[in-house]
Amino acid sequence: MNLKQQLLTNNDCYKAGAAMVPKGVMVHSTGANNPNLKRYVGPDDGLLGVNQYGNHWNTPKPGGRSVCVHAFIGKLEDGTVATYQTLPWGMRGWHGGSGWNGSVNNTHISFEICEDGLTDKDYFAKAYKEAVEFTAFLCATHSLDPMADGVVIGHYEGHARGIADNHGDPGHWFPLHGKSMDSFRADVKAEMAAADGGSDTREPDRKPHASPTPGRYDTLADMPQWAVSEVSRLIGSGAILGAGEKDADGYPADMDLSYDMLRTLVIIGRDKGKARAG
């Protein structure tokens, strides 16, 4: 995975800053014959190249639309394929619209794969591989099972579920190269299994936040994996706010929770879960 970051801070979606606890990943493709990341991500960071038209998505309303995704996959100026994070993972995107059963924007991290003319096998293979590795990274980071129902879905599958508007991506592209969302989910699961036990799921170009006091935890990245899900839920409900500092994903970066606090929160969460189920 070739993951980089260029947050779209001028986009109205980023400025809105609504929080979202990720429960899944939605796969999009752009629907335009332009595989270059600079078409959507800007300004040039020395790798993207210059978008001479300035029509990237780091504007309030790209093309007059209220749209923004968490990442794009496509070509850098030198032709290599990369992923650019464009929103914090914990920020609500504007990518899937809504349907009779709600909105995927409230639950799923989203990314766009930049389409070309749909016939280049080499580009598809590289972009597909990058998408698999990126989705595996997201699932590992947020403790998601890619094979669970409704977790990793294409835009067209979201529409069928009543949580997205009527788009067909990437269902028109994947089958042209012998792939489908079913095979994509299976490939993500296999990638996670291959990486299990030896990989650091933090972003490669970001230094992990170091808690100032040993045995205390300021960020989700600092915490033991068994505590992340419950603390994420409490952040989403507004029960944990921190003192105001945020990490790059939009989560509190100054929670100052002890190990015993984490254990207590998890135990209480399990007990409440049993009570709700009963």
N, C-alpha and C positions, 0 to 999 in steps of 0.2 A: 504494500500500500504506500502510495506517495502522497501523504496528507500534508496540506499546507493550510494557512489561515489568512483570510482577507475579509473581515466582517463588513457587511454592507450597512455601515453606520448612518448613511444618508437616506436609507430606505424608510418609508413611513412605518413599516412593520417593525423594524429594529427600534425606531423611536417610541413606538407604542409600548414595547418591552413587557408584554404580557407573559406570565410564567406558564409553563407546561411541564408536567412530569411525564417523561416518555414511556409509553406503553407499547410502542411498535415503530415500524419503519415503513414509509411509503416510497415506492420506486416510481419515478417519473422519467420520461424522455421528452426532449424539447419540441419535437415536431417541426424542426427547421433544419435545412441542409447547411449546417455550420458547426463543425466539431470543435471550434476554437473557444477556449475558456474566456478569452478576452472579450468575446461578444457579450458575456453575462457578468463577468467579474472584473471589477476595476477599482481604482486606477492601476496602471502597470506597476508591478513590484520588481521589475527587472527580469521576471520569468514569463509573465503573461504575454507581454507585448502590448503595444499601444492600440487602443480602439479608436481609430481616427474619427468615428462618428459619435463617440461619447454616448452610445445608446446601451451601455451596460446597466445592470440592475442596482448600482450604487447611487440611485437617484430616488426622490420621494415616491414617484409612481412610474415605474418603468413602462414606457409605451402608453402612458395614461391609465395603467391598471394598478390596482392594489394587490401586488403579488410579491412573494419572497419565499425562498426555500432555505434549508439549512446548509446545503452543499451543492456543488456542481462537479461533475466528472467530465473531463475532455482533454484537449491538447494544449500544451504550453507552446510558446513561440518556437521552441526547437523541435516540436513534433512529439515529444514524450507525453504520455498520459498521466494525469494527476487528478487529485481530489482537492477542492478548495472548500473549507468550511466558511460559510457566509453568515450564519446566525449561531448564537450559542445554542447548544443542544437543549437546554432547559427553557428556551424561549418559544412561544407559540408562533408558528409560521403561518403564512397565507398562501397555501399551495393547492389544497384539494377541494375547496368549496364545502358544500354540505348536501345532505339529502334528507329523506324522510326519517332517517334514524340518527340524525345528529351530524357532527362535523369531525372529520379526521384531523382537522387542524388542532383540535383540543387534546389529541392523544399521540400523534405519530410524528417522529422526526422525518424529514423529507429530503430527497435529493433528486436532481435532474442529471441524466446522462445526455450530453450534447450529441445530437444525431448528426450524421453525415447524409450521404445519399442512400443509406441503408444497405448498400451492396458490398462495401469494403470489408472483407472477412478479417483482415489483419487488424484494422481499427476496432471492429466489433469485439474480437477476441481480447484485445488489451483493455478496452473499456469495460467489458463484462467482468473480466478478472479483477479489475480495480473495484468495481461495484460489489463483487462478492466479498473481497477482503475488507472493504469499508463497512459493509453491512455486518460482517462478522465482528468487526471492532465495535460497532455501535451496540450490537446485541450483548457482547461480553461486558462492555462498560456499564450497561444499564440492566444487566441480569435478565435478558429477554431470551426466550426460546424461539428460534426462527421457525420451528415446525409447529408451534402452537397455533391454534385457529385465530386468524385475524391479526397476527403479530407482524409478519413481513408480507406486504401486499403491494400489488401494482395499482396504479390509479384506476384502471378499469374494474379491478376487483373491489376497490372502495366504493365505486358507484353501484355495483351489484349488491353491496351490503347496505346501501342507503346512507353512507357517510361521506360521499364525495359527489361532485358534479360529473356530468357525462362525458368522460374522455376515454380514449382507447389505449393510451400508452401504459406500459411499453408492449402491449399485446400485439401490435402491428409489426414490431421490429424483431423481437426475440425469436419467433418461429422461423424467420427467414434464415437464421443461422443455427437451427436445430435446438433452440432453447425455449424455455417457458418459465413462468413464475414458479411452477412446481419444481423444475430442475434448479432454478435459482435458489429456492429455499434449501433444497438438498445440498447444493454446493456450499451455501453459507454454513450449514450445520457441519459439513465435512471440514471446512476451513477452521471452524472453531475447535473441532476435535483435534485437528493437527497442531493447532497453536496452544492447546490446553496445557497449563502447567509451566510454560516457559516464557510467556509474553507479558509485557507491561502494557496495559490497555490505555495509558495516558497518551495524549497527543505527543508525537515524537519531537516536535520543535518547541515544546513548552516545558519549563522547569516545574516539577511538582511543588506545590505550596508546602512549606515546612511549618508545622505548628510550633509556636514559640515555647510551649511547655511540654516536656516529655510526658507521654501518657494522656495527652489531651488532643482533641481533634477539631480543627477549624473548618475543614472542607470535606466534601464527600470523597474526594480523591485520597484524603489522609486515612479514612476510616477502614476498618476491617470489612470485607465484602459482605459478611452476614448482617451488617447493620445498615448498609446503603439503602436497601429497599424501604425499610420502615422510616428512616430519616428523610428519604425523598418524599414519602407519602406525607409526613408531617410538615415538610416545607411546602408542599403543594396545598395543604389545607390551611396554611398560615399559622400553624402552631409553633414552628421554629422560624424565626426571622433573622437571627443574628443582630449585630449592631449597625448594619448598613453596608459593610464592605461586600462586594460581589466578585466571584471568580469569572473567568472568561465565558463560562457557560450560563451565567446569570444566577447561579446558586449562591447562598450566603458563604462568605469566606472567613467569617470570624465567629463561628458557633461556639467554640471553646467548650466542647463536651468531653467529659472524662470517659474512660473505659467503662466504669460502673454505670454512668448515666446511659451509655449506649445499651448496655445489657438490660437495664431497667426499662428503657423505651421499647426494646424488642419484646421483652416478656409481657409488658402491658399491651402492646399491639397484638400479640398472639392471643392473649386472654380476651380482648375485645372482639377479635375476629371470631373466636369460638362462640362468644355470646351472640354476635350478629347471626352466625350460622344456625344457632339454636332457636 
